[in-house]
Amino acid sequence: PGAALPARSAAGGFGFLLGTLATVALLRGRGVSWRSIGLTSFDPAGDLRLALGGLAFVAGPLMVIAALLDRYVAYEHPVIEALDPAPDAAAIAVIVFAAVVAAPIAEEFFFRRILLGWLDRRLPSPGSVTAIMLSSLAFGLAHWGQGLAWIPLALFGIVLGELARRRGSLVPSILLHALFNGSSVVLLLLQLAGRR
């Protein structure tokens, strides 16, 4: 089963990305602007600075929360299974693509543009904290089955939602999400290397 995970991760990553790109293409075909879709950056350097600052702000506290929760319910993820015996370069590349490219783009588009936008229109006061909280909870629960990791991920979703809302663009939240996932993959690889 672990050997098949890189293939499943690659398929899932490409599937997420293709589904997102198809949705964006459909929206663009209907005349929706890049700005409305959320994929315009008004200040790429500023977006990168925000993402790096956001990573510095959230990484430590979220890792501490995750470590504390791991004492009660062990963190589980199929990626650990695939990489634990002996990670090869191809498996690592696929995991990095799925975690650092596909997931941030697809999840930010869905949770911060589609779901958060829909909640903003449905809830009594647009721009409310409730919309961010609900979309963040959904983001966390989408990671159900990974021990209690959904709890810090829901908190991470609040930061991502607020960043996307204040910036009016998904670019900084995609970058922050990619940096966070990339850091997590690096820490996982270091942890697995330490077991050998």
TIVO-889433 format. One line per 4 residues: number of its first residue (from 0); for each residue z, y, x of C-alpha. Coordinates in nm, 3 decimals, always signed. Example, Ala and Ser with C-alpha at 12.3 -4.5 7.8 and 13.67 -1.06 7.14 Angstrom:
0 = +0.780:-0.450:+1.230 | +0.714:-0.106:+1.367
This chain:
0 = +0.000:+0.000:+0.000 | +0.083:+0.249:+0.279 | -0.256:+0.196:+0.442 | -0.433:+0.295:+0.121
4 = -0.235:+0.619:+0.089 | -0.456:+0.830:+0.319 | -0.758:+0.734:+0.108 | -0.569:+0.815:-0.213
8 = -0.442:+1.142:-0.063 | -0.793:+1.239:+0.043 | -0.929:+1.156:-0.302 | -0.644:+1.340:-0.474
12 = -0.676:+1.642:-0.244 | -1.050:+1.664:-0.293 | -1.006:+1.606:-0.666 | -0.752:+1.890:-0.695
16 = -0.971:+2.120:-0.495 | -1.294:+2.030:-0.675 | -1.126:+2.068:-1.015 | -0.997:+2.411:-0.915
20 = -1.333:+2.518:-0.773 | -1.512:+2.393:-1.086 | -1.274:+2.592:-1.306 | -1.324:+2.903:-1.092
24 = -1.702:+2.854:-1.110 | -1.682:+2.817:-1.489 | -1.474:+3.135:-1.519 | -1.710:+3.326:-1.289
28 = -2.004:+3.198:-1.494 | -1.840:+3.350:-1.801 | -1.810:+3.684:-1.628 | -1.446:+3.671:-1.522
32 = -1.393:+3.884:-1.211 | -1.256:+3.754:-0.882 | -0.965:+3.992:-0.932 | -0.880:+3.843:-1.273
36 = -0.899:+3.494:-1.126 | -0.658:+3.608:-0.856 | -0.866:+3.519:-0.553 | -0.925:+3.870:-0.422
40 = -0.731:+4.006:-0.130 | -0.694:+4.381:-0.109 | -0.518:+4.359:+0.225 | -0.566:+4.025:+0.409
44 = -0.344:+4.124:+0.703 | -0.074:+4.243:+0.460 | -0.104:+3.919:+0.262 | -0.055:+3.718:+0.580
48 = +0.246:+3.931:+0.679 | +0.397:+3.876:+0.333 | +0.339:+3.501:+0.360 | +0.497:+3.483:+0.707
52 = +0.790:+3.699:+0.593 | +0.826:+3.485:+0.281 | +0.833:+3.172:+0.494 | +1.106:+3.322:+0.714
56 = +1.298:+3.417:+0.398 | +1.275:+3.087:+0.207 | +1.232:+2.805:+0.459 | +1.590:+2.790:+0.585
60 = +1.770:+2.811:+0.250 | +1.532:+2.567:+0.082 | +1.565:+2.317:+0.368 | +1.946:+2.340:+0.350
64 = +1.940:+2.286:-0.029 | +1.702:+1.991:+0.015 | +1.925:+1.838:+0.286 | +2.235:+1.872:+0.066
68 = +2.057:+1.717:-0.233 | +1.925:+1.437:-0.011 | +2.286:+1.323:+0.036 | +2.302:+1.240:-0.335
72 = +1.951:+1.115:-0.401 | +1.732:+1.022:-0.107 | +1.408:+1.214:-0.071 | +1.111:+0.990:-0.136
76 = +0.745:+1.061:-0.086 | +0.451:+0.826:-0.042 | +0.346:+1.028:+0.262 | +0.657:+0.906:+0.445
80 = +0.552:+0.547:+0.372 | +0.202:+0.609:+0.506 | +0.313:+0.785:+0.822 | +0.629:+0.591:+0.902
84 = +0.490:+0.272:+1.057 | +0.260:+0.446:+1.306 | +0.075:+0.758:+1.205 | -0.282:+0.775:+1.327
88 = -0.489:+1.090:+1.367 | -0.701:+1.021:+1.056 | -0.395:+0.972:+0.832 | -0.234:+1.287:+0.967
92 = -0.555:+1.488:+0.914 | -0.584:+1.370:+0.553 | -0.217:+1.447:+0.481 | -0.252:+1.794:+0.639
96 = -0.566:+1.865:+0.433 | -0.401:+1.754:+0.108 | -0.072:+1.937:+0.175 | -0.191:+2.252:+0.351
100 = -0.530:+2.322:+0.191 | -0.583:+2.141:-0.138 | -0.233:+2.154:-0.290 | -0.164:+2.525:-0.225
104 = -0.499:+2.637:-0.367 | -0.491:+2.408:-0.671 | -0.121:+2.445:-0.751 | -0.114:+2.821:-0.708
108 = -0.420:+2.859:-0.927 | -0.273:+2.637:-1.197 | +0.096:+2.735:-1.191 | +0.072:+3.102:-1.092
112 = -0.254:+3.206:-1.258 | -0.319:+2.973:-1.552 | +0.032:+2.871:-1.665 | +0.216:+3.190:-1.568
116 = -0.061:+3.402:-1.722 | -0.050:+3.199:-2.043 | +0.331:+3.228:-2.061 | +0.313:+3.603:-1.996
120 = +0.086:+3.641:-2.299 | +0.296:+3.415:-2.524 | +0.648:+3.535:-2.448 | +0.795:+3.845:-2.613
124 = +0.795:+4.075:-2.313 | +0.501:+4.044:-2.073 | +0.611:+4.036:-1.713 | +0.939:+3.877:-1.811
128 = +1.153:+3.671:-1.580 | +1.135:+3.391:-1.838 | +0.765:+3.329:-1.772 | +0.824:+3.297:-1.398
132 = +1.126:+3.072:-1.454 | +0.937:+2.839:-1.690 | +0.627:+2.816:-1.469 | +0.852:+2.755:-1.167
136 = +1.041:+2.481:-1.348 | +0.708:+2.319:-1.438 | +0.602:+2.346:-1.072 | +0.924:+2.178:-0.961
140 = +0.899:+1.904:-1.223 | +0.541:+1.834:-1.114 | +0.709:+1.693:-0.802 | +0.934:+1.459:-1.000
144 = +0.981:+1.126:-0.829 | +1.051:+1.277:-0.487 | +1.426:+1.248:-0.513 | +1.580:+1.584:-0.605
148 = +1.312:+1.780:-0.418 | +1.198:+1.925:-0.749 | +1.506:+2.152:-0.750 | +1.433:+2.348:-0.429
152 = +1.063:+2.342:-0.520 | +1.142:+2.507:-0.854 | +1.331:+2.776:-0.661 | +1.032:+2.809:-0.426
156 = +0.815:+2.850:-0.737 | +1.019:+3.155:-0.838 | +0.938:+3.321:-0.504 | +0.571:+3.225:-0.533
160 = +0.550:+3.351:-0.892 | +0.715:+3.683:-0.810 | +0.489:+3.727:-0.506 | +0.175:+3.654:-0.709
164 = +0.284:+3.886:-0.988 | +0.379:+4.179:-0.764 | +0.069:+4.146:-0.547 | -0.173:+4.089:-0.836
168 = -0.340:+3.823:-0.626 | -0.289:+3.455:-0.550 | -0.385:+3.497:-0.185 | -0.034:+3.567:-0.048
172 = +0.124:+3.290:-0.256 | -0.147:+3.043:-0.145 | -0.082:+3.141:+0.218 | +0.296:+3.110:+0.178
176 = +0.259:+2.775:+0.003 | +0.026:+2.650:+0.281 | +0.264:+2.768:+0.554 | +0.563:+2.607:+0.382
180 = +0.381:+2.276:+0.332 | +0.250:+2.287:+0.689 | +0.602:+2.342:+0.821 | +0.727:+2.053:+0.608
184 = +0.458:+1.821:+0.745 | +0.542:+1.922:+1.104 | +0.914:+1.861:+1.044 | +0.836:+1.524:+0.886
188 = +0.623:+1.421:+1.184 | +0.898:+1.529:+1.425 | +1.157:+1.338:+1.224 | +0.943:+1.023:+1.222
192 = +0.876:+1.056:+1.596 | +1.252:+1.082:+1.655 | +1.305:+0.744:+1.486 | +1.089:+0.564:+1.741
